[in-house]
Amino acid sequence: MLPYCRRNEADDDSSIVGIKECKGEYCRCFHDVVTNEFHHVDFPEAFGKTCRGGGFGWLAFTQETPSGFLINPATRQRIDLPPITTLPGVVSYRPDRAGFEYVRQDVSFSDGEVYRVGESGSWMAHFYVNKIVMSTDPAHTDCVVMGLFESCLGGLALCRPGLDAEWTAVVGSTNCYTDAVFWRDQFYAVDYLGNVDVISYNPGDGLPTKSRWLSTLRDGRYLGINDHYLVENPSGELMLVHRNKDWRDCDFPPQEREELHFDGEEDTTHVAFHGPKARLDLYETAAFKVFELNRDDWERVDSVGDYALFVGGNRASFVSAEEYPRCRTNCIYFTDDYSEGHEAHCHGGYDIGVYDVGKGIVEPFSCRGLYDPVLIWPPPVWVFPSK
């Protein structure tokens, strides 16, 4: 299970040792972060698609049309996912309305009012689906997939890949989750404040529901709107990983805002932006804090032992340094899974590197941002080939 960082060919630099000439638009680059070698693979299934997670040797892709799928890059086995039009927050899909193919519902944070907004197929593919998490190898018929969606009307949904025709929304879920994990026969989801919910679900036995399992970290020093990850450690225990970022203003001028209304759908609005890149903050990962579950609370730990931990847009995973000696022990390898800069075509994808837990030092990857120091599109993701 050697980790690779999958990157878009357009971000590669042929002058780097180990990169071979690509063979066309379907070529994708896989960077072995352990040996620092680059491998090119013809991967037409990924062309024009957006990777939104992975695990057990598989990757999850979305596209501008409603359908998504899982694929094993090694075997090319593919399993379809239900269309996102089956989610409760998606009202309609009309491919003839170029640029505004979707109409979805959202909720106003100020007054709780439900409103409709038009979105492009590109936006839905890139940003409506935040992450796809799998319970086990999708080749097994008992696999259940959880989707984390940008929807206040159902931010979590479940399906059985290849079997279900529709997503089943989790009752009461919102769009505030940053990660999820399947642990001890149940899904657990963590939000941006560190709260953890447990999802109760038996296929064919009613709608899935959520309940608060653990409230946010009790030490106020660790609170904040940041990424959190859930991962099962090699001992079978649950861990919470808090990713802390440093932020700084970026000097991009603001864009002009324009509200567009569709004929015959006066209650549906699409917000368009014109002009240069939006004014958003730049960010860099500064540190990670790791916690292990101790009965009903999180206990801070200062080491991940003789392992390397990989986090980002995929299922968080431990890799044994004994099995792969070139992996750095007690380190966290990370990719950039913050999407708001990408949404404004401003920046993102560049925040990738390795964090030494013992020394408290971040080392950016040398391959990041070869053409644009603050923008890599699509963002890199981890690939763990099946054994």
C-alpha positions in Angstrom: 0.0 0.0 0.0 2.6 2.5 -1.1 1.1 6.1 -1.2 1.2 8.1 -4.4 0.1 11.7 -4.9 -2.1 11.9 -8.0 -1.6 15.2 -9.9 -2.8 16.8 -13.1 -0.3 16.5 -16.0 -0.5 20.2 -16.6 1.2 20.8 -13.3 4.2 18.7 -14.1 7.7 19.9 -15.1 9.5 17.6 -17.5 12.8 18.9 -16.2 12.3 17.0 -12.9 14.3 13.8 -12.7 12.0 10.7 -13.1 9.3 12.4 -15.2 8.7 10.8 -18.6 7.1 12.4 -21.6 3.3 12.2 -21.4 1.3 10.6 -24.2 -1.7 12.9 -24.5 -4.5 14.6 -22.7 -5.5 11.4 -20.8 -2.1 11.2 -19.1 -2.0 11.7 -15.4 1.0 11.9 -13.1 1.5 9.9 -10.0 4.2 11.2 -7.6 5.7 8.6 -5.3 6.4 10.9 -2.3 8.6 8.3 -0.7 11.1 7.8 -3.6 10.3 11.2 -5.2 9.8 9.5 -8.5 7.1 10.5 -11.0 5.1 8.0 -13.0 2.8 8.8 -15.9 -0.3 6.7 -16.6 -2.9 6.9 -19.3 -6.1 7.4 -17.3 -8.9 8.4 -19.6 -11.5 7.7 -17.0 -10.3 10.7 -15.0 -10.3 13.1 -17.9 -12.7 16.0 -17.2 -13.6 14.5 -13.9 -13.0 15.7 -10.3 -11.6 13.3 -7.7 -13.6 13.6 -4.4 -12.0 11.0 -2.2 -10.7 7.5 -2.1 -9.7 4.5 -0.1 -8.9 0.8 -0.3 -7.2 1.3 -3.6 -10.1 3.1 -5.2 -10.8 6.7 -6.2 -14.2 8.5 -6.3 -15.0 10.8 -9.2 -17.7 13.4 -10.0 -18.4 15.1 -13.3 -20.6 17.9 -14.7 -23.5 15.5 -15.3 -25.3 14.1 -12.2 -23.6 10.7 -12.2 -20.4 9.8 -10.3 -18.4 6.6 -10.0 -15.7 4.7 -8.1 -12.7 3.3 -10.0 -9.7 1.3 -9.1 -6.8 2.9 -11.1 -4.8 -0.4 -11.1 -7.6 -2.8 -12.4 -9.8 -0.1 -14.0 -12.8 -1.7 -12.4 -15.6 0.8 -12.2 -18.7 1.0 -10.0 -21.4 3.7 -10.5 -22.8 5.9 -7.8 -26.3 7.3 -7.7 -26.8 10.6 -9.4 -26.7 13.7 -7.2 -30.1 14.7 -8.5 -31.5 12.2 -6.0 -30.3 14.3 -3.1 -33.0 16.3 -1.3 -31.2 19.6 -1.9 -31.0 19.3 -5.7 -34.2 20.5 -7.3 -33.6 20.0 -11.0 -31.0 19.3 -13.7 -31.4 20.7 -17.2 -28.4 20.1 -19.5 -29.8 22.5 -22.1 -29.3 25.5 -19.7 -25.6 26.0 -20.3 -23.8 27.4 -17.3 -26.8 27.0 -15.0 -27.7 23.3 -15.5 -28.6 22.7 -11.8 -31.1 24.3 -9.4 -30.5 23.5 -5.8 -31.9 24.6 -2.5 -29.9 26.2 0.3 -30.6 27.8 3.7 -29.9 31.3 4.7 -27.7 31.5 7.8 -29.2 34.8 8.8 -32.9 33.9 9.0 -33.1 30.2 8.2 -35.1 30.8 5.0 -34.8 28.2 2.3 -34.0 29.6 -1.2 -33.1 28.3 -4.6 -29.8 29.0 -6.4 -28.7 28.1 -9.9 -25.3 26.3 -10.4 -23.2 25.2 -13.3 -22.3 21.6 -13.9 -18.7 22.5 -13.2 -19.5 24.0 -9.8 -21.6 21.0 -8.8 -18.8 18.6 -9.8 -16.1 20.5 -8.1 -17.7 21.9 -5.0 -21.1 20.3 -4.2 -19.5 17.0 -3.4 -16.9 17.6 -0.7 -15.8 14.1 0.0 -16.7 10.4 -0.6 -15.8 7.9 2.1 -16.1 4.1 1.8 -16.8 1.6 4.5 -14.7 -1.2 2.9 -13.3 -2.3 -0.5 -16.1 -1.3 -3.0 -15.5 -4.7 -4.7 -17.3 -6.2 -1.7 -21.1 -6.3 -1.9 -21.4 -5.0 1.7 -19.7 -1.7 1.0 -21.5 1.4 1.9 -20.4 4.8 0.7 -21.0 8.1 2.6 -21.0 11.4 0.8 -20.3 14.8 2.4 -22.2 17.4 0.4 -22.5 21.2 0.3 -26.1 21.1 1.4 -27.8 22.5 4.5 -30.7 20.2 3.7 -28.7 17.0 4.0 -25.0 17.3 4.2 -24.5 13.6 4.6 -25.9 10.8 2.5 -25.4 7.1 2.0 -25.6 4.5 -0.8 -24.5 1.0 -1.7 -22.4 1.5 -4.8 -23.6 -0.4 -7.8 -26.8 -1.4 -6.0 -28.7 1.8 -5.0 -30.3 4.0 -7.6 -30.6 6.9 -5.1 -28.7 8.5 -2.3 -30.3 8.3 1.1 -29.9 11.5 3.1 -29.0 11.4 6.8 -31.8 13.0 8.7 -30.7 16.3 10.4 -27.3 16.5 8.8 -25.9 19.8 7.6 -23.0 21.0 5.4 -20.5 21.5 8.2 -18.6 18.2 8.1 -15.0 18.0 7.1 -14.4 14.2 7.3 -15.9 10.8 8.1 -14.6 7.3 8.9 -16.2 3.9 9.1 -15.1 2.5 12.5 -16.5 -0.5 14.4 -19.4 -1.0 12.0 -20.6 2.5 12.0 -19.9 5.8 10.3 -18.6 8.7 12.3 -18.5 12.3 10.9 -16.6 15.3 12.3 -17.4 18.9 11.7 -15.2 22.0 11.5 -15.4 22.5 15.2 -14.3 19.0 16.1 -17.8 17.7 17.1 -18.3 14.1 16.2 -21.6 12.5 15.1 -22.4 8.8 14.8 -24.6 7.7 11.9 -27.1 4.9 12.5 -28.1 3.1 9.3 -29.1 -0.4 8.2 -29.9 -0.6 4.5 -33.6 -1.4 3.9 -34.5 -0.5 7.5 -35.6 3.1 7.5 -33.7 6.4 7.0 -30.3 6.9 8.5 -30.1 9.2 11.5 -27.3 11.0 13.3 -26.7 11.7 17.0 -24.1 13.7 18.7 -21.4 11.3 19.9 -18.7 13.6 21.2 -18.9 17.3 21.7 -16.1 19.6 20.6 -12.6 19.5 22.3 -13.0 20.8 25.8 -9.7 22.7 25.7 -10.5 26.0 24.1 -7.0 26.3 22.6 -8.0 23.7 20.0 -11.2 25.2 18.9 -11.6 27.0 15.6 -12.8 26.7 12.1 -10.2 24.3 10.7 -10.0 20.9 9.1 -10.4 17.8 11.2 -9.8 14.2 10.2 -10.9 10.9 11.7 -8.7 7.9 11.4 -8.5 4.4 12.9 -4.9 3.8 14.2 -3.0 0.6 13.8 -4.2 -0.5 17.2 -7.8 -0.2 16.1 -8.5 2.9 18.2 -10.1 6.1 16.8 -8.0 9.3 16.4 -8.9 12.9 15.7 -6.4 15.0 13.8 -6.7 18.8 13.9 -5.1 20.8 11.1 -4.1 24.3 12.0 -3.5 26.9 9.2 -1.8 30.3 9.1 -3.7 32.9 7.1 -2.6 36.0 5.4 -4.4 38.5 3.1 -4.0 38.2 -0.6 -3.9 41.3 -2.8 -6.3 40.2 -5.5 -8.8 42.9 -6.3 -12.4 42.1 -5.5 -14.8 40.9 -8.2 -18.1 42.5 -9.1 -21.2 40.7 -8.0 -24.2 40.2 -10.2 -27.4 38.3 -9.5 -29.0 36.5 -12.4 -32.6 35.3 -12.5 -34.0 32.6 -14.8 -37.1 33.1 -16.9 -40.0 31.5 -15.3 -38.1 30.8 -12.1 -38.2 34.1 -10.3 -37.3 32.5 -6.9 -34.1 31.0 -8.3 -30.9 33.1 -8.2 -27.5 32.6 -9.6 -24.7 34.8 -8.3 -22.0 35.5 -10.9 -18.7 37.2 -10.4 -16.8 39.3 -12.9 -13.4 40.8 -13.1 -10.0 39.6 -11.7 -9.6 36.9 -9.0 -11.6 37.2 -5.8 -10.1 38.6 -2.7 -9.5 35.6 -0.4 -6.9 34.8 2.2 -3.9 32.7 1.4 -3.1 29.9 3.9 -0.4 27.5 4.8 -0.6 24.5 7.1 1.3 25.4 10.3 0.8 22.4 12.5 -1.2 19.3 13.4 -2.5 18.2 16.7 -3.4 14.5 17.2 -5.8 13.1 19.7 -6.7 9.6 20.7 -10.1 8.5 22.0 -9.9 7.7 25.7 -13.4 6.5 26.8 -15.6 9.5 26.2 -13.0 12.2 25.6 -10.0 13.0 23.4 -6.6 12.7 24.8 -3.7 14.6 23.2 -0.8 12.5 22.0 2.6 13.7 20.9 3.5 11.0 18.5 2.1 8.7 15.8 4.9 6.2 16.5 6.7 4.3 13.8 4.1 5.2 11.2 3.4 7.9 8.7 -0.1 9.3 8.6 -1.6 10.5 5.3 -4.5 13.0 5.3 -6.2 15.2 2.8 -9.1 14.7 0.4 -9.0 10.9 0.8 -9.5 8.4 3.6 -6.9 9.1 6.2 -4.5 6.2 6.5 -1.5 5.0 8.4 1.5 3.5 6.6 4.1 1.4 8.5 7.6 2.7 8.2 8.8 -0.9 8.9 7.0 -2.1 5.8 8.1 1.0 3.8 11.4 2.2 5.3 11.5 5.3 3.2 8.4 6.7 4.8 9.3 9.1 7.6 8.2 7.9 11.0 6.1 10.1 13.2 5.2 12.3 10.3 1.9 13.5 8.7 1.8 13.8 4.9 -0.9 16.1 3.7 -2.5 17.4 0.6 -4.7 20.5 0.2 -8.4 19.9 0.5 -9.5 23.5 1.1 -11.9 24.3 -1.8 -13.0 28.0 -1.3 -10.0 29.4 -3.1 -10.6 27.0 -6.0 -14.2 28.0 -6.1 -13.2 31.6 -6.9 -10.4 30.4 -9.3 -8.1 32.3 -7.0 -5.8 29.8 -5.3 -5.7 26.3 -3.7 -4.2 22.9 -4.1 -0.7 24.2 -3.2 -0.8 23.5 0.5 0.9 20.0 0.4 3.8 18.7 2.3 4.9 16.7 5.4 4.7 17.6 9.1 7.2 16.2 11.5 5.1 15.6 14.7 8.1 15.4 17.0 9.9 18.5 15.7 6.8 20.5 14.9 8.1 21.5 11.5 6.3 21.7 8.1 8.3 20.9 5.0 6.4 21.8 1.7 6.8 19.3 -1.2 9.3 20.5 -3.8 6.8 19.7 -6.6 4.0 22.0 -5.5 3.0 24.9 -7.6 5.6 24.4 -10.4 3.7 26.8 -12.7 1.6 28.8 -10.2 2.9 29.0 -6.6 -0.6 29.3 -5.1 -2.8 27.3 -7.6 -2.8 23.7 -8.5 -5.9 22.5 -10.4 -7.3 19.9 -9.9 -5.8 19.5 -6.4 -3.6 16.5 -5.7 -5.0 13.5 -3.9 -3.5 10.4 -2.3 -3.7 7.0 -4.0 -3.1 3.8 -2.1 -2.8 1.0 -4.6 -4.3 -2.3 -3.4 -1.9 -5.0 -2.3 
